[in-house]
Amino acid sequence: MNKHIKKYYELFEKAITSKLSPETFHVRLIEITSSMEMEAMTVPDRVALSTYALKLLSKGQRMYLAKVLIEEQIVKQRQLLTHWSMITAQSSMIDTGYIAQHLVSLQTQIAGQGMRGKGDDLCDSSEVKSANFLDSLDKKGETRPRWNFTANTMEIMERFLNYKAIYLLSIDYNVSHNYRIRIWKVNIHEHTILRTRYIEWMDKLGYPKFADTTGKPSVNFQLFPPNSGTEENYARHGTGRVNGFSKLHIPLEDTPGSELIFKAEVIDGQVEILVF
């Protein structure tokens, strides 16, 4: 390890292990990250440094950082975009894909890949998907966010069955119309209902599409998250149409292979973390 990288390890350790108030602790982290020369760091160095810092953080520190992240990137960001949306008539929807990955890393202490783009979302080969009900109305006035698992090769399609974990994030409204953020951790090796449906989907739709080599086939397995404004805790798949798949509720809680690992609500403008 060169002296340039070692310095950041030492700075992180000192800030994280010092008994600072949450506010002061966060300010210190900002000072450290602001001083970093990211372009001079290799991707493996960034992943290793992040892994080191995440493992040092206590549960209380991670909860505080998750709270600040939601305040900055969901609550305040949506307020700012709503202003611009009224001026431009463009969408005020926030991009929750990367926010989901940040939250999952804070909850699990598993770093990302240190870069954007293709590849696994977490450095342990887990996958993160997000669905956002906020400001997601289409022209028909419907809200249909979903967790999309797209594949343009048979190998990518089959990878679903071998993920170490699948993290599903949903941003919606609770029954009191407050923002709600939930994350479920799915073990596809143990969740027999989801695994069985995915294999059925591959046999009926996936493999036949990839058997046609005349074009550039792609497939998309779509899971619909629990409906906004309800206490539902199951995903949905299938439309019930004759040429499709039967309607199926896929439990995400109180079932082998899936558990709720994170839940936060925004009440009177304040973020409250209820499950961590």
C-alpha atoms as one frame of an Amber mdcrd trajectory, in Angstrom:
protein
   0.000   0.000   0.000   1.497   3.371  -0.991   1.704   6.289   1.410  -0.971
   8.225  -0.521  -3.639   5.535   0.083  -2.445   4.646   3.582  -3.093   8.244
   4.658  -6.815   7.879   3.905  -7.048   4.622   5.853  -5.592   6.392   8.854
  -7.873   9.424   8.470 -10.977   7.232   8.223  -9.956   5.159  11.229  -9.317
   8.239  13.362 -12.623   9.893  12.432 -14.733   6.753  12.787 -13.249   5.490
  16.045 -13.224   8.899  17.742 -16.164   9.549  20.052 -17.603  12.453  18.065
 -21.213  13.574  17.939 -23.038  12.337  14.807 -23.051  15.835  13.307 -19.344
  16.428  13.941 -18.527  12.906  12.759 -20.303  13.542   9.445 -18.565  16.892
   8.964 -15.233  15.151   9.508 -16.068  12.511   6.908 -16.955  15.249   4.410
 -13.616  16.935   5.076 -11.791  13.672   4.412 -13.642  12.758   1.221 -13.327
  16.333  -0.079  -9.555  16.093   0.251  -9.324  12.866  -1.724  -7.870  12.812
  -5.220 -10.270  10.239  -6.646  -8.722  10.307 -10.116  -5.394   9.222  -8.658
  -6.898   6.128  -7.011  -7.347   2.827  -8.786 -10.731   1.091  -8.680  -9.401
  -1.758  -6.481  -7.970   0.813  -4.066 -11.328   2.596  -3.856 -13.195  -0.657
  -3.184 -10.661  -1.712  -0.549 -10.796   1.692   1.163 -14.590   1.682   1.150
 -14.695  -1.851   2.536 -12.320  -0.823   5.324 -14.387   2.241   6.245 -17.731
   0.419   6.110 -16.475  -2.347   8.391 -15.238   0.250  10.913 -18.552   2.095
  11.063 -20.798   1.173  13.961 -24.481   0.403  13.444 -25.392   3.781  14.951
 -23.015   5.610  12.606 -24.365   3.763   9.578 -27.945   4.523  10.580 -27.086
   8.205  10.917 -25.409   8.265   7.491 -28.394   6.460   5.953 -30.693   9.088
   7.476 -28.575  11.934   6.043 -28.453  10.222   2.634 -32.263   9.980   2.503
 -32.616  13.616   3.567 -30.158  14.865   0.950 -30.844  12.603  -2.006 -34.574
  11.864  -1.682 -36.361  14.493   0.416 -34.394  17.634  -0.563 -33.633  16.435
  -4.084 -37.320  15.817  -4.773 -38.187  19.290  -3.466 -35.621  20.869  -5.779
 -36.727  18.865  -8.803 -40.389  19.617  -8.138 -39.570  23.318  -8.467 -37.850
  22.781 -11.819 -40.597  20.437 -12.975 -43.168  23.201 -12.547 -41.001  25.489
 -14.705 -40.047  23.010 -17.415 -42.794  20.329 -17.306 -40.008  17.743 -17.197
 -40.066  14.780 -14.841 -39.288  15.410 -11.193 -38.482  11.760 -10.566 -35.207
  11.138  -8.779 -32.832   8.425  -9.981 -33.073   5.869  -7.204 -30.770   3.259
  -8.723 -27.554   4.603  -7.255 -29.240   5.814  -4.053 -30.384   2.234  -3.486
 -26.827   0.959  -3.838 -25.532   3.521  -1.330 -28.218   2.559   1.208 -27.596
  -1.162   0.764 -23.847  -0.657   1.299 -24.497   1.334   4.474 -26.860  -1.331
   5.808 -24.819  -4.402   4.839 -21.270  -2.958   5.114 -20.583  -4.385   1.647
 -18.843  -1.967  -0.735 -19.780  -1.383  -4.343 -17.554  -1.974  -7.344 -15.981
   1.490  -7.239 -17.380   2.435 -10.638 -20.617   2.843 -12.525 -21.864   0.835
 -15.469 -22.010  -2.897 -16.161 -21.118  -5.505 -13.599 -22.363  -6.546 -10.195
 -23.683  -3.794  -7.928 -21.795  -4.954  -4.823 -18.268  -6.312  -4.565 -19.576
  -9.675  -3.281 -21.480 -10.219  -6.575 -24.885  -9.256  -5.168 -27.494  -7.342
  -7.183 -29.447  -4.218  -6.195 -32.724  -3.123  -7.826 -34.882  -0.099  -7.068
 -38.472   0.966  -7.779 -39.791   4.471  -7.186 -43.477   5.329  -6.834 -42.861
   9.065  -6.244 -43.623  11.267  -9.260 -43.889   8.261 -11.539 -47.302   8.806
 -13.138 -47.551   7.978 -16.824 -49.848   9.749 -19.316 -52.745   7.537 -18.246
 -52.308   8.595 -14.643 -51.033   5.174 -13.603 -48.042   4.359 -11.440 -46.296
   1.152 -12.423 -42.707   1.056 -11.171 -41.059  -2.338 -11.294 -37.876  -4.204
 -10.590 -36.411  -5.064 -13.995 -33.987  -7.916 -14.575 -32.950  -7.494 -18.185
 -30.641  -9.821 -20.091 -29.282  -9.771 -23.629 -27.543 -13.144 -23.354 -28.592
 -16.502 -21.989 -25.670 -16.420 -19.538 -26.828 -13.104 -18.036 -30.388 -14.439
 -17.767 -29.203 -17.543 -15.894 -27.029 -15.441 -13.542 -30.218 -14.493 -11.636
 -30.270 -17.979 -10.100 -26.712 -17.652  -8.810 -26.655 -14.190  -7.201 -25.270
 -14.265  -3.691 -28.123 -11.930  -2.721 -30.694  -9.709  -4.420 -31.583  -6.447
  -2.679 -34.931  -4.914  -3.641 -35.559  -1.266  -2.713 -38.938   0.434  -2.926
 -39.679   4.128  -2.404 -43.386   4.768  -2.023 -46.049   6.177   0.323 -47.279
   4.496   3.485 -50.962   4.445   4.478 -50.545   7.950   5.973 -49.111   9.222
   2.665 -45.629   9.724   4.115 -42.565   8.757   2.111 -41.464   5.217   2.860
 -38.210   3.470   1.912 -37.929  -0.294   2.291 -35.208  -2.769   1.348 -35.685
  -6.538   1.205 -32.839  -9.031   0.992 -33.678 -12.051  -1.148 -31.742 -15.317
  -1.154 -32.711 -16.798  -4.500 -31.282 -20.186  -3.460 -33.805 -20.443  -0.597
 -36.828 -18.519  -1.931 -38.507 -21.429  -3.666 -41.560 -19.459  -4.864 -39.480
 -16.859  -6.720 -36.924 -19.390  -7.949 -39.639 -21.691  -9.326 -41.392 -18.823
 -11.126 -38.117 -17.569 -12.641 -37.278 -21.033 -13.984 -40.816 -21.269 -15.423
 -40.322 -17.842 -17.048 -36.977 -18.878 -18.548 -38.424 -22.097 -19.984 -41.524
 -20.429 -21.417 -40.098 -17.107 -22.603 -36.355 -16.764 -22.075 -34.850 -19.810
 -23.729 -37.164 -19.665 -26.800 -36.153 -16.032 -27.404 -32.451 -16.791 -27.202
 -32.933 -19.792 -29.496 -33.803 -17.329 -32.274 -30.385 -16.187 -33.490 -31.675
 -14.086 -36.393 -31.753 -10.888 -34.363 -30.414  -9.550 -31.078 -32.805 -10.998
 -28.514 -33.220  -9.603 -25.031 -35.549 -10.501 -22.180 -36.799  -8.715 -19.091
 -38.127 -10.439 -15.992 -40.316  -7.863 -14.247 -41.293  -7.924 -10.605 -43.856
  -5.407  -9.381 -43.209  -4.149  -5.835 -45.867  -3.944  -3.110 -48.532  -1.367
  -3.954 -47.963   2.129  -2.639 -50.232   3.307   0.161 -50.801  -0.214   1.470
 -49.238  -2.529   4.041 -48.559  -5.165   1.388 -45.247  -6.967   1.749 -45.189
  -9.109  -1.372 -44.000  -8.632  -4.950 -46.176  -9.542  -7.905 -45.541 -11.320
 -11.200 -47.826 -12.327 -14.024 -50.888 -10.729 -15.560 -53.174 -13.739 -15.669
 -53.551 -13.454 -19.426 -53.959 -16.645 -21.455 -50.660 -16.131 -23.300 -48.742
 -15.001 -20.224 -48.155 -16.128 -16.667 -50.634 -16.690 -13.880 -50.821 -13.977
 -11.236 -48.446 -14.754  -8.405 -47.808 -13.089  -5.043 -44.174 -13.476  -4.014
 -43.752 -12.896  -0.251 -40.859 -10.681   0.803 -41.242 -11.019   4.573 -41.946
 -13.865   7.002 -40.830 -16.395   4.418 -37.681 -18.475   3.892 -35.310 -16.668
   1.538 -36.438 -13.067   2.037 -36.445 -10.526   4.844 -37.016  -6.808   5.395
 -33.602  -5.366   6.334 -34.299  -1.624   6.096 -37.301   0.625   6.595 -37.466
   4.397   6.895 -40.341   6.859   6.817 -40.348  10.627   6.411 -42.738  12.075
   9.002 -43.259  15.837   9.176 -40.128  16.298   7.098 -37.995  14.194   9.447
 -36.437  10.857   8.489 -37.151   8.068  10.970 -35.362   4.756  10.522 -37.570
   1.960  11.829 -35.721  -1.159  10.684 -31.972  -1.423  10.233
